[in-house]
Amino acid sequence: MRVSIDGGLCIGAGQCALTSPQFFTQDDEGFGTVLPEREGGGPDPDDALLDEAVRACPVQAITLDEEEAEAPGA
């Protein structure tokens, strides 16, 4: 699963970082970003929190792609 945030939609509400800090943080301007080591998503016990973060985003800027993410360098 691949996790991404549409920077054009994000308004910096911070719900992603509050709900699922294992996957998200906020940049210097306060906009949500996916932690680099978590762009590939799970499987992970925190996946339920990831789903909740997607639902909590007020502008639906978070996308979960159910396709398996490619390994770096592949």
GIUR-V977527 format. One record per residue. N is the residue number from 0. PHI is phi as a letter, one per 20 degrees, with the letter a starting at -180 (NA if undefined). OMEGA is omega in whole degrees, -180 to 180 (none if undefined). Layout:
# GIUR-V977527
n & phi & omega
N & PHI & OMEGA
N & PHI & OMEGA
This chain:
# GIUR-V977527
n & phi & omega
0 & NA & 178
1 & d & -178
2 & d & 177
3 & b & 175
4 & c & 176
5 & f & -178
6 & f & 178
7 & f & 180
8 & e & -174
9 & g & 178
10 & d & 177
11 & m & 180
12 & f & 176
13 & n & -179
14 & f & 179
15 & f & -178
16 & f & 178
17 & f & -176
18 & f & -174
19 & c & -178
20 & f & 177
21 & f & -178
22 & d & -170
23 & c & 171
24 & b & 176
25 & c & -180
26 & f & -177
27 & f & 178
28 & e & 178
29 & n & 180
30 & e & -179
31 & f & 174
32 & b & 175
33 & e & 176
34 & g & -175
35 & g & -178
36 & f & -178
37 & d & -180
38 & f & 179
39 & e & 177
40 & m & -174
41 & e & 5
42 & f & -172
43 & a & 177
44 & f & -179
45 & e & -179
46 & g & 178
47 & f & 177
48 & f & 177
49 & f & 177
50 & f & 179
51 & f & 178
52 & f & 177
53 & f & 180
54 & f & -177
55 & f & -178
56 & f & -175
57 & f & -180
58 & d & 180
59 & l & -179
60 & e & -177
61 & e & 179
62 & c & 171
63 & d & 176
64 & e & -175
65 & f & 176
66 & f & 177
67 & f & 177
68 & f & 178
69 & f & 177
70 & f & 179
71 & g & 180
72 & n & -179
73 & e & none
